[in-house]
Amino acid sequence: MSDPYPVGSYVDNKFGSLLFIDGTDPFDYSGGYEIDGMPVSASEFARLAEAGALQTENPGDMVNGMAGPKHPATRPVIPYGLGVFGVFVPDGGRDNDLQYDLRLFGPVAFAHHHASVSGAEPTGEPTATPCDVKLPNDEDQREIVVTVMGEMTRLGSSQYGTDQHGRAAVRHASGSEISNYDSYREAAYMLSAIENRHRDWNGGKSSYSQIVNAPGQFRGHGGGVRDFANLGTNDSEPCLRARIILSAMEDVLSNGVWNTSIYYWRGVEQWPENGDPPFVRTFRPLLDTRIANTDFMQDEPPVPKKRRG
């Protein structure tokens, strides 16, 4: 092998420059990316962002998560594929209110070098990568994720306006398309409602699995099981929705619930089990918080009265 530094040494050539980071190109820090205060190449940053291995820390916001010791608030970096990622930043609207805006960055710009492989032939269209999202090993967390998966609004749907209600509004949503951030907030609120029940109901003695599987509470569990069995590829809607749920769960586990007073939610679009026609529920301005196509509330809403046929 030839000496890569025929004149002088690595130290001589790089004296006063940035340190070598294992797994990246020690000569390429032109992108300006840093992890834990150390510069990394754009390719390494993109690799970790796509793997969901990055998060931001906000030292000014101290939280205690699930009743643990206080620590700086963290928020996950959400990968959207193709080098695009989302970062939560404090909105600056009020002092330490833990309100964040999601800002998109990217695509991460880095040089991609194609290496030739002996004997390899071009394959034409790229092969889709199977979804790499995995269910948690912990039983409670697994049951929570599956339930939320089946309860959430599908990405790409349109949101119902708060002025829409009744049977005629079904499948005629007038609002904007639900964004990834809307979906993230919806998941975080569902996770918060489950945690609030765990904390405040039955003296805190019920397991999370018992809470999400309680009779007559969450109808989406079966659908969530089916969705996780058919996640498709990394760019599919179920895979992205599952990735958002896991990121939101990590957020709630680390930083605590997003709202301490919600215990119930209802889908905006209702499909009665007795076979009655579907309808869009009426939004109650002082009682409901609408995120995506889910309404969250503190008290269980009354069951609509049946009409005489």
C-alpha positions in Angstrom: 0.0 0.0 0.0 1.2 3.5 -0.7 1.6 6.1 2.0 -1.4 8.5 1.9 0.8 11.2 3.5 4.1 11.1 1.5 5.0 14.5 2.8 4.8 14.9 6.6 2.1 13.0 8.7 -1.6 13.2 9.3 -1.0 15.5 12.2 1.2 17.8 10.0 -1.4 17.9 7.3 -4.4 18.4 9.6 -2.8 20.4 12.4 -5.4 22.9 13.8 -8.2 21.3 11.8 -11.2 19.3 13.1 -10.8 15.9 14.7 -11.4 12.7 12.9 -14.9 11.2 13.5 -15.1 7.4 13.1 -17.6 6.5 10.4 -17.2 9.7 8.4 -14.8 11.4 6.0 -12.3 13.2 8.2 -11.7 15.7 5.4 -15.3 16.6 4.7 -17.0 18.9 7.1 -18.1 21.5 4.6 -21.8 20.8 5.3 -21.7 22.4 8.7 -23.4 19.5 10.5 -22.7 18.8 14.2 -23.7 16.0 16.6 -23.1 16.5 20.3 -21.0 19.5 19.4 -18.7 17.6 17.1 -18.7 18.2 13.3 -19.7 15.3 11.1 -19.9 14.9 7.4 -23.3 15.4 5.7 -23.4 11.7 4.7 -23.0 10.6 8.3 -25.6 13.1 9.5 -28.0 11.8 6.8 -27.4 8.2 7.8 -28.1 8.8 11.4 -31.1 11.0 10.7 -32.6 8.4 8.4 -32.1 5.7 11.1 -34.1 7.8 13.6 -31.0 8.0 15.9 -30.9 11.8 16.4 -32.7 14.1 18.7 -32.5 17.7 19.8 -31.9 19.0 23.3 -33.3 22.3 24.7 -31.4 23.1 28.0 -33.8 26.0 28.7 -36.8 23.7 29.1 -36.5 21.4 32.1 -38.9 18.5 32.3 -39.3 15.4 34.4 -40.8 13.0 31.9 -42.8 10.2 33.5 -42.2 11.5 37.1 -38.4 11.0 36.7 -35.6 13.5 37.6 -35.7 16.8 35.8 -33.6 17.0 32.6 -33.4 19.2 29.5 -36.3 18.6 27.1 -35.5 16.6 24.1 -37.4 16.2 20.8 -36.8 13.6 18.1 -35.4 14.4 14.7 -38.0 12.9 12.3 -36.8 11.4 9.1 -39.0 11.8 6.1 -36.7 10.1 3.6 -34.7 11.4 0.7 -32.5 13.5 3.0 -35.4 15.5 4.4 -35.9 15.7 8.2 -38.0 17.6 10.7 -36.7 19.3 13.8 -38.8 20.7 16.7 -37.8 24.2 17.8 -39.3 26.3 20.6 -41.9 28.7 19.3 -40.7 31.5 21.5 -44.3 32.6 22.0 -44.4 32.2 25.8 -41.8 31.5 28.4 -40.9 27.8 28.9 -44.4 26.6 27.8 -42.9 23.5 26.0 -44.7 24.6 22.8 -42.7 23.7 19.7 -42.9 24.2 15.9 -41.8 21.5 13.5 -39.5 22.9 10.9 -38.4 20.9 7.9 -34.7 20.9 6.7 -33.0 19.3 3.8 -32.6 17.5 1.7 -29.2 16.9 3.2 -26.7 17.8 0.5 -23.8 15.4 0.2 -21.8 13.9 -2.6 -22.9 10.3 -3.4 -20.1 8.3 -5.1 -21.0 5.2 -7.1 -18.5 2.4 -6.6 -18.1 -0.1 -9.3 -18.5 -3.8 -8.3 -16.8 -6.5 -10.3 -19.3 -8.7 -12.0 -22.3 -6.6 -11.1 -24.8 -5.7 -13.8 -27.3 -2.7 -13.7 -30.6 -3.7 -12.4 -32.7 -0.9 -13.9 -35.4 0.4 -11.4 -34.2 0.6 -7.7 -35.6 -2.1 -5.4 -38.0 -0.8 -2.8 -36.6 -1.3 0.7 -39.0 -3.2 3.1 -40.1 -1.1 6.1 -37.6 -1.4 8.9 -39.9 -0.2 11.7 -40.1 -2.8 14.5 -42.6 -3.1 17.3 -41.1 -2.5 20.9 -40.2 -5.6 22.8 -41.9 -4.4 25.9 -45.5 -5.7 26.0 -47.1 -2.6 27.4 -45.3 -0.3 24.8 -46.2 -2.8 22.0 -49.9 -2.7 22.9 -49.9 1.1 23.1 -48.3 1.4 19.7 -50.6 -1.1 18.0 -53.7 0.7 19.5 -52.6 4.1 18.4 -51.7 2.8 15.0 -55.2 1.6 14.5 -56.8 4.7 15.9 -54.9 7.4 14.0 -56.0 9.2 10.9 -54.3 8.0 7.8 -51.6 10.2 6.3 -52.7 12.1 3.2 -56.3 12.4 4.4 -58.1 15.8 4.4 -59.2 17.3 7.7 -62.8 18.0 8.5 -63.6 21.6 9.3 -65.0 22.4 12.7 -68.1 23.7 11.0 -68.8 20.4 9.3 -71.1 17.8 10.9 -73.8 15.3 10.1 -74.3 12.5 7.5 -73.9 14.8 4.4 -70.4 15.8 5.5 -69.0 12.2 5.4 -66.1 11.9 2.9 -66.4 15.6 2.0 -63.7 17.0 4.3 -63.2 20.6 3.5 -59.9 21.2 5.4 -56.3 21.0 4.3 -54.4 17.7 3.9 -53.1 16.3 7.2 -49.4 16.9 7.5 -46.8 14.8 9.2 -46.7 17.2 12.0 -50.5 17.0 12.4 -50.1 13.2 12.6 -47.3 13.5 15.1 -49.4 15.8 17.4 -52.4 13.4 17.0 -50.2 10.4 18.1 -48.7 12.5 21.0 -52.2 13.4 22.3 -53.4 9.8 22.1 -50.3 8.6 24.0 -50.9 11.4 26.5 -54.5 10.3 27.0 -53.4 6.7 27.7 -50.7 7.9 30.1 -53.3 10.2 31.9 -55.6 7.2 32.4 -52.7 5.1 33.6 -51.7 7.8 36.1 -55.2 8.8 37.4 -57.5 5.8 37.0 -57.7 2.7 39.3 -55.0 4.2 41.6 -52.4 3.7 39.0 -52.6 -0.1 39.4 -53.7 -1.0 35.9 -51.1 -1.9 33.3 -50.9 0.0 30.0 -52.0 -3.3 28.3 -55.1 -3.4 30.5 -55.9 0.2 29.8 -55.7 0.0 26.0 -57.5 -3.4 25.9 -60.4 -2.4 28.3 -63.8 -3.4 26.9 -65.5 -0.8 24.8 -62.7 1.8 24.8 -60.5 1.5 21.8 -61.8 -0.1 18.6 -58.6 0.4 16.6 -56.5 -2.3 18.2 -57.3 -5.0 15.6 -56.7 -2.6 12.8 -53.4 -1.7 14.3 -52.3 -5.3 14.4 -53.2 -5.7 10.7 -51.4 -2.5 9.8 -48.2 -3.6 11.5 -48.4 -6.9 9.7 -48.5 -5.1 6.4 -46.1 -2.1 6.7 -44.9 -2.4 3.1 -41.8 -0.4 2.2 -40.0 2.4 3.9 -41.9 5.0 1.9 -45.3 3.5 2.4 -48.0 5.3 4.4 -48.3 2.6 7.2 -44.5 2.6 7.6 -44.3 6.4 8.0 -47.3 6.4 10.4 -45.6 3.7 12.5 -42.4 5.7 12.5 -44.2 8.8 13.7 -45.9 6.9 16.5 -42.6 5.5 17.8 -41.0 9.0 17.7 -44.0 10.5 19.5 -43.9 7.7 22.2 -40.2 8.4 22.8 -41.1 12.1 23.2 -43.8 11.4 25.7 -41.7 8.9 27.6 -38.8 11.3 27.9 -40.6 14.7 28.3 -44.1 13.8 29.7 -47.5 14.2 28.3 -48.6 17.0 26.0 -51.8 17.6 27.9 -52.5 16.5 31.4 -56.3 16.8 31.3 -57.4 14.7 28.3 -58.7 11.1 28.8 -60.8 10.5 25.8 -60.8 10.9 22.1 -63.3 10.3 19.3 -62.9 10.0 15.6 -64.4 12.9 13.8 -65.9 10.5 11.3 -68.2 8.0 13.2 -69.3 4.7 11.8 -71.9 3.2 14.3 -71.6 -0.5 15.1 -75.3 -1.0 14.8 -75.3 -0.4 11.1 -76.7 3.2 11.1 -75.2 5.5 8.4 -71.9 7.2 9.2 -71.8 10.8 10.3 -69.4 13.6 11.2 -69.6 14.4 14.9 -70.3 18.0 15.9 -67.3 19.9 17.2 -67.7 21.5 20.6 -65.5 24.6 20.8 -65.1 24.7 24.6 -64.8 21.0 25.1 -63.0 19.5 22.1 -59.5 19.8 20.7 -59.3 18.7 17.1 -56.0 17.3 15.8 -56.0 15.7 12.3 -59.4 13.9 12.3 -59.6 13.1 16.0 -61.3 15.1 18.8 -59.8 15.0 22.2 -61.6 15.8 25.4 -61.5 15.6 29.2 -64.8 13.9 29.9 -66.5 11.1 28.0 -68.8 12.6 25.4 -72.5 11.6 25.5 -73.7 8.8 23.3 -75.9 10.3 20.4 -79.5 9.5 20.9 -81.0 6.9 18.5 -83.6 8.1 16.2 -86.8 6.3 15.8 -87.2 4.6 12.4 
